[in-house]
């Protein structure tokens, strides 16, 4: 178990960590994609619901 932690720490020293600017850029990209996806799901759900309600009124 101790060897596992030693190896993990040694491997973490080889990791190239992103800069603050890269992290900020990627964060903005992820948030933007999430907002666009949320808007798409909201519109699709609303249109689908309204379509079903319109069909219900048409046939009932």
C-alpha positions in Angstrom: 0.0 0.0 0.0 2.8 2.4 0.9 4.5 1.6 -2.5 1.2 2.6 -4.2 1.2 6.1 -2.6 4.9 6.5 -3.4 4.3 5.7 -7.0 1.3 7.9 -7.2 3.2 10.9 -5.8 6.1 10.2 -8.3 3.6 10.1 -11.2 2.0 13.4 -10.1 5.3 15.1 -10.4 5.2 14.2 -14.1 1.8 15.8 -14.7 1.8 19.0 -16.7 -0.8 21.1 -14.9 -2.7 23.8 -16.9 -2.0 27.4 -16.4 -4.5 29.8 -14.8 -5.3 31.2 -18.2 -5.9 27.7 -19.7 -8.1 26.8 -16.7 -10.1 30.0 -17.1 -10.5 29.4 -20.8 -11.7 25.8 -20.4 -14.0 26.8 -17.6 -15.7 29.4 -19.8 -16.0 26.9 -22.7 -17.6 24.3 -20.4 -20.1 26.8 -18.8 -21.0 28.1 -22.3 -21.7 24.6 -23.6 -23.8 23.8 -20.5 -25.9 26.9 -20.9 -26.4 26.2 -24.7 -27.4 22.6 -23.9 -29.7 23.7 -21.1 -31.5 26.2 -23.5 -31.8 23.5 -26.1 -33.3 21.0 -23.7 -35.7 23.7 -22.3 -36.9 24.6 -25.8 -37.3 21.0 -26.9 -39.2 20.1 -23.8 -41.4 23.1 -24.0 -42.2 22.6 -27.7 -42.9 18.9 -27.1 -45.2 19.6 -24.2 -47.1 22.3 -26.0 -47.4 20.0 -29.0 -48.9 17.3 -26.9 -51.3 19.7 -25.2 -52.4 21.0 -28.7 -53.0 17.4 -29.9 -55.0 16.7 -26.7 -57.2 19.7 -27.3 -57.6 18.7 -30.9 -58.9 15.2 -30.2 -60.6 15.6 -26.8 
